[in-house]
Amino acid sequence: MAMVVTFAWSGHPSSIKGAEGMLVHSIHALAVFIWTGGLLILGFWSPSDRNWGIFLEWFKPLVTLCFLLIVGSGIYLMSVVVQVEEYSDSWILPYGQALLWKHVLILPVLIIGIMNGKWSYASPERSFEVRRMRMRMEGILILLLFTATAWLGQQEPPHSIKDTLQSSGAGPLSGFLFPSLRFTYSDIRFEPTMISLFLMAISLLFVGLLVYVIRSTQDSIKTLYLGLGVSISLFFAALYSISVYL
């Protein structure tokens, strides 16, 4: 608990909102740690599935509660730093890109968690090794969310996107996606292009393959690769959907 509170105390919401921001951030972090800790312990250190049924009876409702807390507190934490109507505008900045990457990682985690909870973890048709490996893959994806959180914590929060752009620049990824963007712009619009629609279609294809692999095969490693495919294609689909006018 001391680590959770210290982590929340050092974050952006605490510096902006004080005790309120620290409290919500603590709830957010604790829910993530409970979810991830249970998955990793069961996936990597469970010697057998002897008591899995008893464990899942209380762990699945707990994970559902954790997910709801994560979503609710996450929306609050995002709104503290980035105004909702400026969310897509913030994608030109490293902070907005880190936030977007964190959000697109949630989709495959949610899909894998729901599908595994229904067709893998409690299914007698799946071997113990398959169930354990799939739990590991879900846990690894959540750990990747931690890397996105760490990346987010190292970026300057965009209280004013134009001011942050002028003081810090657009960052290397924006320099590649928006070559003419440097330290100023006149307008940013959400305008999907053929590239973004193509990438969105690829993301949906990865989702379909992910569902198929979980429901119809015994493969575990592919769930990790397909989950990353969903996130990466969705990430660039979102970035290619904004147009920057100088």
C-alpha positions in Angstrom: 0.0 0.0 0.0 2.9 2.4 0.8 4.2 1.8 -2.8 0.8 2.4 -4.3 0.3 5.7 -2.4 3.9 6.8 -3.1 3.4 6.1 -6.8 0.1 8.1 -6.8 1.7 10.9 -4.8 4.4 11.3 -7.4 2.0 11.4 -10.4 0.6 14.3 -12.4 -3.0 14.1 -10.9 -1.6 14.6 -7.4 0.4 17.6 -8.4 -2.6 19.2 -10.1 -5.5 18.2 -7.8 -3.7 17.5 -4.6 -5.2 14.9 -2.2 -8.2 14.2 -4.5 -6.0 13.4 -7.4 -3.7 11.2 -5.2 -6.7 9.3 -3.8 -8.2 8.5 -7.3 -4.8 7.6 -8.7 -4.2 5.3 -5.7 -7.5 3.5 -6.4 -6.6 3.2 -10.0 -3.1 1.8 -9.3 -4.3 -0.6 -6.6 -7.0 -2.1 -8.9 -4.4 -2.6 -11.7 -1.9 -4.3 -9.2 -4.6 -6.7 -7.8 -5.7 -7.7 -11.3 -2.1 -8.2 -12.6 -0.8 -9.8 -9.5 -3.4 -12.5 -9.5 -2.9 -13.3 -13.2 0.9 -13.4 -12.9 1.0 -15.5 -9.7 -1.5 -18.0 -11.1 0.1 -18.0 -14.6 3.7 -18.4 -13.6 3.8 -20.0 -10.2 0.7 -22.2 -9.9 1.9 -25.9 -9.7 -1.5 -27.4 -10.7 -5.1 -26.6 -11.3 -6.3 -28.4 -8.2 -8.0 -25.3 -6.7 -8.5 -23.3 -9.8 -12.3 -23.6 -9.6 -12.4 -22.2 -6.1 -10.0 -19.4 -6.9 -11.9 -18.3 -10.1 -15.2 -18.2 -8.2 -14.0 -15.1 -6.3 -11.2 -13.9 -8.6 -13.4 -13.3 -11.7 -15.9 -11.0 -9.8 -12.9 -9.2 -8.3 -11.3 -8.7 -11.7 -14.7 -7.3 -12.9 -14.7 -4.8 -10.0 -11.1 -3.9 -10.7 -11.8 -3.2 -14.3 -14.7 -1.0 -13.5 -12.6 0.9 -11.0 -9.8 1.2 -13.5 -12.1 2.6 -16.2 -13.9 5.1 -13.9 -10.7 6.4 -12.2 -8.9 6.4 -15.6 -11.5 8.7 -17.1 -11.1 11.1 -14.2 -7.3 11.0 -14.3 -7.2 11.7 -18.0 -9.6 14.6 -17.7 -7.3 16.2 -15.0 -4.5 16.5 -17.6 -6.3 16.5 -21.0 -9.7 18.0 -21.7 -11.9 15.4 -23.3 -12.6 17.6 -26.4 -8.9 18.0 -26.9 -8.0 14.3 -26.6 -7.4 13.7 -30.3 -5.5 17.0 -30.6 -3.1 15.8 -27.9 -2.0 13.0 -30.2 0.5 15.3 -31.8 2.4 15.4 -28.5 4.4 12.6 -26.9 2.1 12.7 -23.8 -1.0 12.3 -26.0 0.7 9.5 -28.0 1.6 7.7 -24.7 -1.9 8.0 -23.5 -3.3 6.7 -26.8 -0.9 3.7 -26.7 -2.1 3.0 -23.2 -5.8 3.1 -24.3 -5.4 0.9 -27.4 -3.6 -1.7 -25.2 -6.7 -2.0 -23.1 -8.8 -3.4 -26.0 -6.9 -6.7 -26.5 -6.6 -7.1 -22.7 -10.3 -6.8 -22.4 -11.0 -9.1 -25.3 -8.5 -11.8 -24.0 -9.8 -11.5 -20.5 -13.5 -11.9 -21.4 -12.8 -14.7 -23.9 -10.4 -16.6 -21.6 -12.8 -16.2 -18.7 -15.5 -17.9 -20.7 -13.7 -20.4 -22.8 -10.3 -21.1 -21.2 -9.7 -20.6 -17.5 -12.6 -22.6 -16.2 -13.0 -24.9 -19.2 -12.3 -28.7 -18.7 -11.6 -28.9 -22.4 -8.4 -26.9 -22.1 -5.4 -28.5 -20.6 -3.8 -27.0 -17.5 -0.8 -25.8 -19.5 -2.9 -24.0 -22.1 -4.9 -22.2 -19.3 -1.8 -21.3 -17.5 0.0 -20.0 -20.7 -3.0 -17.9 -21.7 -3.1 -16.4 -18.2 0.6 -15.5 -18.7 -0.1 -13.8 -22.0 -2.9 -11.7 -20.5 -0.6 -10.8 -17.7 2.2 -9.8 -20.1 -0.2 -7.5 -22.0 -1.1 -5.8 -18.8 2.6 -5.4 -17.9 2.9 -3.6 -21.3 0.3 -1.2 -20.0 2.7 -0.5 -17.2 5.4 0.5 -19.7 2.9 2.9 -21.3 2.2 4.3 -17.9 5.9 4.8 -17.3 6.3 6.5 -20.7 3.3 8.7 -19.8 4.9 9.7 -16.5 8.0 11.0 -18.3 6.2 13.3 -20.6 5.2 16.9 -20.1 1.4 17.0 -19.5 -0.4 19.2 -22.1 -2.4 21.6 -20.0 -2.4 23.8 -23.1 -1.5 21.8 -26.3 -0.3 24.9 -28.2 1.9 26.1 -25.3 3.3 22.6 -24.7 4.1 22.3 -28.5 5.8 25.7 -28.5 7.9 24.8 -25.4 8.8 21.2 -26.1 8.1 20.5 -29.8 6.1 17.8 -31.3 8.4 14.8 -30.6 10.1 12.3 -33.0 6.9 10.3 -33.9 5.0 13.4 -34.8 8.0 14.6 -36.9 7.6 11.4 -38.9 3.8 11.4 -39.2 3.4 15.2 -39.6 6.7 16.4 -41.2 5.6 20.1 -41.5 4.6 20.3 -37.8 7.2 21.9 -35.6 6.2 24.4 -32.9 2.8 25.8 -34.0 -0.4 25.0 -35.8 -3.7 26.7 -36.6 -6.1 23.8 -36.4 -6.3 20.0 -35.8 -9.2 18.0 -37.3 -10.3 14.4 -37.0 -10.4 13.4 -40.6 -10.1 9.6 -41.3 -8.1 8.8 -44.4 -7.8 5.8 -46.6 -4.7 4.8 -44.6 -6.4 5.1 -41.3 -9.4 3.1 -42.6 -7.1 0.4 -43.9 -5.3 0.2 -40.6 -8.7 0.0 -38.8 -9.7 -2.9 -41.0 -6.4 -4.6 -40.2 -7.2 -4.1 -36.5 -10.6 -5.7 -36.9 -9.0 -8.6 -38.7 -6.6 -9.1 -35.8 -9.6 -9.0 -33.4 -11.4 -11.7 -35.4 -8.3 -13.9 -35.5 -7.8 -13.3 -31.8 -11.3 -14.5 -31.0 -10.9 -17.5 -33.3 -7.6 -18.6 -31.7 -9.0 -18.4 -28.2 -12.3 -20.2 -29.0 -11.1 -22.8 -31.5 -7.5 -23.6 -30.8 -5.1 -24.6 -28.1 -2.6 -22.0 -29.0 -1.5 -19.5 -26.4 1.5 -17.5 -27.7 -0.5 -16.3 -30.7 -2.9 -14.5 -28.4 -0.1 -12.2 -27.4 1.0 -11.5 -30.9 -2.5 -10.9 -32.2 -3.3 -8.7 -29.2 -0.3 -6.6 -30.0 -1.4 -6.5 -33.7 -4.7 -5.1 -32.6 -3.1 -2.4 -30.5 -0.4 -1.3 -33.0 -2.8 -1.1 -36.0 -5.4 0.8 -33.9 -2.7 3.1 -32.6 -1.5 4.2 -36.1 -5.1 4.2 -37.4 -5.9 6.8 -34.8 -2.8 8.9 -35.6 -3.4 8.8 -39.3 -7.0 10.0 -38.7 -6.0 13.5 -37.6 -5.0 16.3 -40.0 -2.8 19.2 -38.8 -3.3 22.6 -40.4 -0.5 25.2 -40.1 
